[in-house]
């Protein structure tokens, strides 16, 4: 427990330092763009100081306060502010890169005389001021749109996985996948109740939860996952750990989930008989699990053991990058999450630097992989270009 707290404090300290530097750069560049008036400077630096501190303070309140409503409101303010500044920093950086590039090109092709320098400087200052106000307004608008999209009705995504040699009994076999709900500072029991209601209406053969269900300890969030006990399907609900479970006390959460009738797959499988066909349903621990709990090191080959001869083999793995090893282990289909589809700008661009498979259905060698954009969100309560989803995966014969 002490190691877990120490890791969290290190993470929080580094995270706060990084966002503080980003906020400082953003404030410095905007103050210059607005002309550097003293009242603008004081206001900007005051807001930056408050928003930088709001993240560690919100975590402290969430871990120590019993006043859940206060904690939720404060977390919304802190993380919405984080989302706004993330977008604003990206736009300011893009503005600066574009401006420097254009000024360099203009100076090279149209050198100015000393007489022209005064007018050129004034024009550049005016353009910088217009651009500064524009990026501020655009960041505010995108934050508002992202906030709305993160809280509107969940989108149900239907996906057909086409297989040439699919057993006839498996035609139309339906899996409903939920992933990356992130119950924690701003996502609570009521959200999960709505998810459970939608999932049950889809009448799945089985339900897969592919990790990052929670962001916090069982002692604080245990009551918020109770709706999971109401999930209904033919073969039950299966869960694999994500990286955030290991930040939140994975062993405690595994016990808690089992108490609600959830089957947790830790590098293991279950053999399901569906009509005249058999299915290997396996699950692996998160790719990072072994660095926190040594015996939880992810192992798709171990997860396959005993299920090699069934008619269809499915792996639940939180991170898409597990597919490189799961394909070697012989799985036909992998269901993953983790990426959130990038969640919002600029994440939905930068995510491609870390992930080959970001969202949707893909093929790697002989293995299909479906990557959910996530059912909830992490951190900033925003979604831009990557809508939250409940995924309905159906097996179909490719005739």
C-alpha positions in Angstrom: 0.0 0.0 0.0 2.9 2.4 0.9 4.5 1.7 -2.5 1.3 2.4 -4.3 0.9 5.7 -2.5 4.5 6.6 -3.2 4.1 5.8 -6.9 0.9 7.9 -7.0 2.7 10.9 -5.3 5.6 10.7 -7.7 3.2 10.6 -10.7 1.1 13.5 -9.3 4.2 15.6 -8.7 5.6 15.0 -12.2 2.2 15.5 -13.8 1.7 18.8 -11.9 5.2 20.0 -12.9 4.5 19.2 -16.6 1.1 20.9 -16.7 2.6 23.9 -14.7 5.3 24.4 -17.4 2.7 24.1 -20.1 0.4 26.6 -18.5 3.3 29.0 -18.0 4.3 28.9 -21.6 0.7 29.4 -22.6 0.3 32.4 -20.3 3.5 34.0 -21.3 2.7 33.8 -25.0 -0.9 35.0 -24.6 0.2 38.0 -22.4 2.6 39.0 -25.2 -0.2 38.6 -27.7 -2.6 40.8 -25.7 -0.1 43.6 -25.5 1.3 42.9 -22.0 -1.1 45.2 -20.0 -0.4 44.8 -16.3 -4.0 43.8 -15.3 -4.0 41.1 -18.1 -0.7 39.8 -16.7 -2.0 39.6 -13.1 -5.2 38.0 -14.2 -3.5 35.4 -16.4 -0.9 34.4 -13.9 -3.5 34.2 -11.1 -5.6 31.8 -13.2 -2.6 29.7 -14.2 -1.6 29.4 -10.5 -5.1 28.4 -9.4 -5.6 25.9 -12.2 -2.1 24.3 -11.7 -2.9 23.7 -8.1 -6.4 22.6 -8.7 -5.3 19.1 -10.0 -3.3 18.0 -6.9 -5.9 19.6 -4.6 -8.8 17.8 -6.3 -7.0 14.5 -5.9 -6.4 15.3 -2.2 -10.0 16.1 -1.7 -11.2 13.0 -3.5 -9.0 10.8 -1.2 -9.7 12.5 2.1 -13.1 14.2 1.9 -16.4 12.4 2.7 -18.4 15.2 1.1 -18.8 13.5 -2.3 -20.8 16.4 -3.9 -18.1 18.9 -3.0 -15.4 16.5 -4.3 -17.3 16.0 -7.6 -17.9 19.7 -8.2 -14.2 20.6 -7.5 -13.0 17.7 -9.7 -15.2 18.9 -12.6 -13.7 22.4 -12.3 -10.2 21.2 -12.1 -10.3 18.7 -14.9 -12.4 20.8 -17.2 -9.8 23.5 -16.7 -7.1 21.0 -17.5 -8.9 20.1 -20.7 -9.3 23.8 -21.7 -5.6 24.5 -21.0 -4.5 21.4 -22.9 -6.4 22.6 -26.0 -5.2 26.2 -25.5 -1.6 25.2 -25.1 -1.8 23.1 -28.3 -3.3 26.0 -30.3 -0.9 28.5 -28.9 2.0 26.3 -29.8 0.6 25.7 -33.3 0.1 29.5 -33.7 3.7 30.2 -32.7 5.1 27.6 -35.0 3.0 28.9 -37.9 3.8 32.5 -37.2 7.6 31.9 -37.0 7.5 29.9 -40.2 5.5 32.5 -42.1 7.6 35.4 -40.8 10.8 33.5 -41.8 9.4 32.9 -45.3 8.2 36.5 -45.7 11.5 37.9 -44.5 13.4 35.7 -46.9 11.4 36.5 -50.0 10.5 40.1 -49.2 13.3 41.8 -47.2 12.2 45.1 -45.7 14.1 48.3 -45.6 14.6 50.2 -42.3 11.9 52.6 -43.3 9.4 49.7 -43.6 10.4 48.0 -40.3 8.1 50.2 -38.1 5.0 49.4 -40.1 6.0 45.7 -40.4 6.4 45.4 -36.6 3.0 47.1 -36.0 1.3 44.8 -38.5 2.8 41.7 -36.9 1.8 42.9 -33.4 -1.8 43.4 -34.6 -1.8 40.0 -36.3 -0.4 38.4 -33.1 -3.1 40.1 -31.0 -5.9 38.9 -33.4 -4.5 35.3 -33.4 -4.2 35.3 -29.6 -7.8 36.2 -29.1 -8.8 33.7 -31.8 -7.0 30.8 -30.2 -8.5 31.7 -26.8 -12.0 31.8 -28.2 -11.4 28.6 -30.2 -10.1 26.8 -27.1 -13.2 27.8 -25.2 -15.5 26.7 -27.9 -13.9 23.3 -28.3 -13.9 22.8 -24.6 -17.7 23.5 -24.5 -18.3 21.1 -27.5 -16.1 18.4 -25.9 -17.9 18.7 -22.6 -21.3 18.3 -24.3 -20.1 15.3 -26.3 -18.7 13.6 -23.2 -22.1 13.8 -21.5 -24.6 13.1 -24.2 -26.2 9.7 -24.7 -23.7 6.9 -25.3 -23.3 5.8 -28.8 -23.9 2.1 -29.6 -21.3 0.9 -32.2 -22.2 -2.3 -34.1 -19.3 -4.2 -35.5 -19.4 -7.4 -37.7 -16.4 -9.6 -37.6 -16.3 -11.6 -40.8 -14.8 -15.1 -40.7 -14.5 -17.4 -43.7 -14.5 -20.6 -41.7 -16.8 -19.6 -38.9 -18.7 -22.5 -37.4 -22.4 -22.3 -38.3 -23.4 -22.3 -34.6 -21.4 -19.1 -34.0 -23.3 -17.1 -36.7 -24.6 -14.0 -35.0 -22.8 -14.7 -31.7 -23.0 -11.3 -29.9 -20.5 -9.8 -27.5 -21.2 -6.4 -25.9 -18.0 -4.7 -24.9 -17.6 -1.8 -22.4 -14.2 -0.3 -21.6 -12.4 2.5 -19.9 -15.3 3.7 -17.8 -13.0 5.3 -15.3 -15.3 5.6 -12.3 -13.7 8.2 -10.1 -13.6 11.9 -9.6 -16.4 12.8 -12.0 -18.0 9.5 -13.2 -20.2 7.9 -10.6 -22.8 5.2 -10.0 -25.6 7.0 -12.0 -23.4 6.8 -15.2 -22.8 3.1 -14.7 -26.5 2.5 -14.1 -27.2 4.0 -17.5 -24.5 1.9 -19.1 -25.9 -1.3 -17.6 -29.4 -0.5 -18.7 -28.2 0.0 -22.3 -26.1 -3.2 -22.3 -29.0 -5.3 -21.0 -31.3 -4.0 -23.7 -28.8 -5.3 -26.3 -29.3 -8.9 -25.1 -25.7 -10.1 -25.5 -24.4 -13.6 -25.4 -21.6 -12.4 -23.2 -20.4 -9.1 -21.8 -16.7 -8.0 -21.9 -15.2 -5.3 -19.7 -11.7 -4.6 -21.0 -10.1 -2.7 -18.1 -9.8 0.7 -16.6 -13.1 0.5 -14.8 -12.0 2.6 -11.9 -9.7 5.4 -10.8 -9.4 5.1 -7.0 -9.5 2.7 -4.1 -12.3 0.3 -3.3 -12.9 2.1 0.0 -13.9 5.3 -1.9 -15.5 3.9 -5.0 -16.8 0.4 -4.1 -20.4 1.4 -3.9 -20.3 3.0 -7.4 -19.7 -0.3 -9.2 -22.7 -2.1 -7.6 -24.8 -1.7 -10.8 -22.5 -4.3 -12.5 -24.2 -7.0 -10.6 -27.3 -6.3 -12.7 -25.7 -7.0 -16.0 -27.5 -9.9 -17.8 -26.2 -12.1 -20.6 -26.3 -15.8 -21.6 -22.7 -16.6 -20.5 -22.0 -13.8 -17.9 -19.7 -10.8 -17.6 -15.9 -11.1 -18.0 -13.3 -8.6 -16.9 -9.6 -8.0 -17.5 -7.4 -5.5 -15.6 -6.3 -2.3 -17.2 -3.4 -0.1 -16.1 -5.6 2.0 -13.9 -6.7 -0.9 -11.8 -3.0 -1.3 -10.8 -2.9 2.4 -9.8 -6.0 1.8 -7.7 -5.3 -1.4 -5.8 -5.8 -4.2 -8.3 -6.1 -7.1 -5.8 -8.8 -5.3 -3.8 -10.7 -4.5 -7.0 -10.5 -8.1 -8.2 -12.0 -9.3 -5.0 -14.7 -6.7 -5.2 -15.7 -7.5 -8.8 -15.8 -11.2 -8.0 -18.2 -10.4 -5.2 -20.6 -8.9 -7.8 -20.5 -12.0 -10.0 -18.0 -10.7 -12.5 -15.5 -13.4 -13.8 -12.0 -11.9 -13.7 -9.6 -13.5 -16.2 -5.9 -13.3 -15.2 -4.0 -14.9 -18.0 -6.6 -17.7 -18.1 -9.6 -18.8 -20.1 -13.1 -20.3 -19.9 -14.4 -22.7 -22.5 -18.0 -21.9 -23.6 -20.3 -24.3 -25.4 -22.5 -22.4 -27.8 -24.8 -24.8 -29.8 -22.5 -27.3 -31.4 -19.5 -25.0 -31.3 -16.9 -24.3 -28.5 -15.3 -20.9 -27.8 -12.2 -20.1 -25.9 -12.7 -16.9 -24.0 -9.4 -15.8 -22.5 -8.2 -12.7 -20.8 -4.7 -11.3 -20.0 -3.6 -8.8 -17.4 -2.5 -5.3 -18.5 0.9 -5.0 -20.3 2.2 -2.9 -17.3 0.9 -5.2 -14.6 4.1 -7.2 -14.1 6.0 -4.0 -13.1 3.6 -3.6 -10.1 2.6 -7.2 -9.2 5.2 -9.6 -10.5 2.9 -12.6 -10.7 0.5 -10.6 -12.9 2.8 -10.3 -15.8 0.8 -10.5 -19.0 1.0 -13.8 -20.9 -1.3 -14.5 -23.9 0.3 -17.9 -24.4 -0.6 -18.9 -20.8 -4.1 -17.5 -21.3 -4.5 -19.9 -24.3 -3.5 -23.1 -22.5 -6.2 -25.7 -22.7 -8.2 -23.8 -25.3 -6.2 -24.5 -28.4 -8.7 -26.9 -30.0 -11.9 -24.9 -29.8 -13.8 -23.6 -32.8 -13.1 -19.9 -32.0 -10.7 -18.1 -29.7 -11.3 -14.7 -28.3 -8.9 -12.7 -26.1 -9.8 -9.8 -23.8 -6.7 -7.5 -23.5 -6.8 -3.9 -22.2 -4.0 -2.6 -24.4 -4.1 -3.0 -28.2 -0.4 -3.7 -28.3 -1.1 -7.1 -26.8 -2.2 -8.2 -30.2 1.4 -8.8 -31.4 1.8 -11.6 -28.9 -1.9 -12.8 -29.0 -1.6 -13.4 -32.8 1.4 -15.6 -32.1 -0.7 -17.5 -29.5 -3.3 -18.2 -32.1 -6.3 -16.0 -31.1 -8.9 -15.2 -33.8 -10.2 -12.0 -32.2 -8.9 -9.6 -29.6 -11.0 -7.0 -27.9 -9.2 -4.0 -26.4 -9.6 -0.4 -25.1 -7.0 1.9 -23.5 -6.6 4.4 -26.2 -9.9 6.3 -25.8 -9.5 7.0 -29.5 -7.3 9.9 -28.3 -10.4 11.3 -26.5 -9.9 15.0 -27.6 -7.5 17.3 -29.4 -4.5 17.0 -29.5 -4.7 13.5 -28.1 -6.5 12.1 -31.1 -3.4 13.1 -33.2 -0.6 12.2 -30.7 -2.1 8.8 -29.9 -0.7 7.5 -33.2 2.8 8.0 -31.9 2.2 5.3 -29.2 -0.4 3.0 -30.8 -0.7 1.2 -34.1 -4.3 0.4 -33.6 -6.2 3.3 -32.1 -9.9 2.6 -32.7 -12.2 0.4 -34.6 -11.7 -3.0 -36.3 -8.3 -4.0 -37.7 -6.4 -7.1 -38.9 -3.0 -8.2 -37.6 -1.8 -11.3 -39.4 -4.6 -13.9 -38.8 -6.1 -12.0 -35.8 -8.9 -9.5 -35.8 -8.6 -6.7 -33.2 -11.3 -4.3 -32.2 -10.3 -1.3 -30.2 -13.0 0.5 -28.2 -12.8 4.3 -27.9 -14.0 3.8 -24.3 -17.3 4.1 -22.5 -16.3 6.9 -20.1 -13.3 9.2 -20.2 -10.2 9.9 -18.2 -9.3 13.2 -16.6 -10.8 16.1 -18.5 -14.6 15.4 -19.0 -14.2 16.0 -22.8 -14.7 14.1 -26.0 -13.8 15.5 -29.4 -13.6 13.4 -32.5 -13.7 10.2 -30.4 -17.2 9.6 -29.1 -17.8 7.3 -26.1 -19.2 4.0 -27.0 -20.7 0.7 -26.1 -19.5 -1.8 -28.7 -21.6 -4.7 -30.1 -19.4 -7.3 -31.8 -21.1 -10.0 -33.8 -19.4 -12.9 -35.5 -20.6 -13.4 -39.1 -19.9 -15.9 -41.8 -17.9 -14.3 -44.7 -19.6 -15.9 -47.6 
